[in-house]
Amino acid sequence: MITINKKRFKEHFRRKMNNLYAQTLEEASNEELFNVLCYVIKDMISKDWEGSRIYQEKAVFYFSIEFLLGRQLKSNLLNLGFEDTIRQGLNELGIDLDEIVESEPDPALGNGGLGRLAACFLDSMASVGISGHGYGIRYKYGLFEQKFVNNSQVEVPDNWLINSSYSWETVRPNRALLVKYEGKINMEKDDEDNLKVTHKDYIPVMAMPYDIPIIGYGNECINTLRIWKSEIPTRDFGKSSSYAKNQAASYEDALKYKYYAEEISQTLYPNDSNYAGQLLRLKQEYFFVSAGIQDIFRKCRRYKITTQDLPNKIAIHINDTHPALCIPEMMRILLDEEGLSWDESWNITIKVMSYTNHTILCEAMERWSEDIMKKLLPRMYMIIEEINKRYVNDLRKKGYSEEKVKRMAIMYDGEIRMANLCIVSSYSINGVAQLHTKLLKEEVLNDFYEEESYKFNNKTNGIAHRRWLISSNPELANLITKLIGNKWIKDTSHLKELEKFVDDENVLNRLEEIKFNNKVKLANYIKENNNITIDPNSIFDVQVKRLHAYKRQLMNILHVLCLYHEILDNVDLELDIQPRTFIFGAKAAPGYYLAKCIIKLINCVANLVNNDPRVKGKIKVVFIENYGVSLAEKIIPAANVSEQISTTTKEASGTSNMKFMMNGALTLATLDGANVEIYQQVGKENMFLFGLSAKQVLDYNKYGGYSSKDLYHSNKLLKRVVDDLVNGFIPGLGKEGREIYDALITYNDEYFVLRDIDEYADAQQRISNLYKDKIKWNKMSLINIANSGIFSSDRTINEYIEDIWFKGCDEDVQNNII
Ligand SMILES: *Cc1c(COP(=O)(O)O)cnc(C)c1O
């Protein structure tokens, strides 16, 4: 058990400051104080971290190209149970813990939901106590920092590695590995007629591991997130390759080589659910996959795990298709290094691999050209080709039409389809919410579902309630514990007991007071950072998430314009409008022009509305710069309304919807993604639903029948706001308005913004009406919190453990081994 004693902590803290910086506490900056505290905590956990490395049970390795960790200090203190002691100890040293918390860098090694999910899963794997570890990339630059200049997004490099290091990490040079690119593959038969494969003239890149401890809640379990940095090989490795030696020939070539290697872990691709087709991206994917799989084999050899026993000892999870090369890489090691036959290698591989699909957007489906794969990763290409050949043969043997074989093939028309590779080679394929999984089964992956239905399952996403409630909303967490005891912290299903208080006015008032306090805190933040004054008595109506057309921030801001017109039309009437603050936070991928136009529109509308005296502060629009995990932790506890308004069928799950619900916001939503599960928990009377159903959207997509032009011409109010985009009504908006207008009218409004906006406005009106009845509102808020327990990622992880990782592959899979 890791324990802490205030006196010893203070001594340790002083000593560490002296060791690291040779200065007194008084001389230290907040950043230095953070570093010292971080090292003190690492010292305290080091024994348990080492101990967790011993593999007594099955280990899970979660491969993800993104881990959006956020700050670690508070969540580590919470999980270790140290917060109070350390706060007091620091206090006695004249140091404020909250200030140190704010000086921690926020590692943004992810774009949005997918990366954040991976981080929540790490927290939950450690907290439920399994040996579950992450593999990823240590990007030198994470997601860009967003600034607004003249209302437009400007991207600034994110320099999270101040002085090239991060205090939570530990670098382990003795565990560096070599990843091989390009070159030629040689196949020879040896004397005993065994095929011997050698990789010649490759370009070697060294993968240097950096370990970050992942601390479980109250259980001594400390797992590891291992992220790899790319470098040119050090001398020991260099000897093994002729390439490195040749590069030493000229200084210029040596520099080129250094650039080639270091570029790989240089930057995170800032695309969110867009397929990045660049060669560098493929290098990145193979880089962390090859290092990770080699690392797993090294551990297995050390613990004398036989290849046959691998499926009992390890589970490898592929988070979306970016780590799909785990499959051929594992095959490569089993075939070329372990000397197993194809069938033996295949039977092991498909009992180890499981895969999560995260999106049905076509543009996000990864495909690589065969030529690129062949040149960059020749051995991977050969193995994928063989997997495909055997699979396609099998399909043909079953008598399927060529059309169907074409659709299901892994390689077709010069391209490699990574999702198909994952489906064919995994024992489990899961979607991330009920509707999403249903769409996978019935639409997008229907061919595969008909073929191997037993592989498909749903795992509705979840969130780390420790970070998203306990740590970010301590007042609410304390109230809950006061009311129902603390069992809910380990098992969130106990939150349900809050329903007992649904008619208790004291509790409801206290709930309102806590929300109000959080709103005041956020208002202060916005005053300081955006210099906008907002009224904590207004409804805080929040949409924070990546900017994407399918998420429909556009519908939200067009509705704000409608309200603005309504106020202007009735300027003399003193409309009885419930005051509202519309809060946005969103980054757009730098190359996604329409998304950037929408950012500009929101900023321009904000200026227009916020500065018009006729509005009398009834509505305000605030776009908070640089949305990320740390901001989310401030914004979400302060929200009254959670905007989850994606075009139905497009949002696979969403997770911010869960964060808001757990913090007592009411959800304004389409029945998309995990909003369906929220609806199942609280019923339509405790949320605000609107919009096209999944079936209606699918039918429009299949059979047509939607014309945004017709709507535009038949609905005057709609026409007015759409015309605002291009008639100069919105100062500062230029050609961006035309771009948006064209998306809506010329290109027939792909995401049904104009089709859904009337119903959306009605739902917003219902919200305004309800907010007047504070008791009713607070009741609904309480019911939402009480029923948010299933959205803890502990629940999700327990399902992965039971149905996927520890169950391994079931008999159906075993019987269907090719
Ligand atoms: C939770 C979270 C997301 C995901 O938001 P969605 O609304 O589900 O897309 C994105 N970014 C950050 C910083 C988050 O914390």
The ligand as an SDF file (V2000), in Angstrom:
LIG
                    3D

 15 15  0  0  0  0  0  0  0  0999 V2000
  -14.8250   14.3750  -24.5400 C   0  0  0  0  0  0  0  0  0  0  0  0
  -14.0130   15.2100  -25.4250 C   0  0  0  0  0  0  0  0  0  0  0  0
  -14.2310   15.1920  -26.8070 C   0  0  0  0  0  0  0  0  0  0  0  0
  -15.3240   14.3790  -27.4600 C   0  0  0  0  0  0  0  0  0  0  0  0
  -16.4510   15.2050  -27.6170 O   0  0  0  0  0  0  0  0  0  0  0  0
  -17.7070   14.7420  -28.5240 P   0  0  0  0  0  0  0  0  0  0  0  0
  -18.7260   15.7860  -28.2340 O   0  0  0  0  0  0  0  0  0  0  0  0
  -18.1160   13.4040  -28.0360 O   0  0  0  0  0  0  0  0  0  0  0  0
  -17.2410   14.7500  -29.9250 O   0  0  0  0  0  0  0  0  0  0  0  0
  -13.4540   16.0070  -27.6060 C   0  0  0  0  0  0  0  0  0  0  0  0
  -12.4990   16.7840  -27.0870 N   0  0  0  0  0  0  0  0  0  0  0  0
  -12.2610   16.8270  -25.7660 C   0  0  0  0  0  0  0  0  0  0  0  0
  -11.1860   17.7250  -25.2450 C   0  0  0  0  0  0  0  0  0  0  0  0
  -13.0020   16.0460  -24.8830 C   0  0  0  0  0  0  0  0  0  0  0  0
  -12.7450   16.0770  -23.5800 O   0  0  0  0  0  0  0  0  0  0  0  0
  1  2  1  0
  2  3  1  0
  2 14  2  0
  3  4  1  0
  3 10  2  0
  4  5  1  0
  5  6  1  0
  6  7  2  0
  6  8  1  0
  6  9  1  0
 10 11  1  0
 11 12  2  0
 12 13  1  0
 12 14  1  0
 14 15  1  0
M  END
$$$$
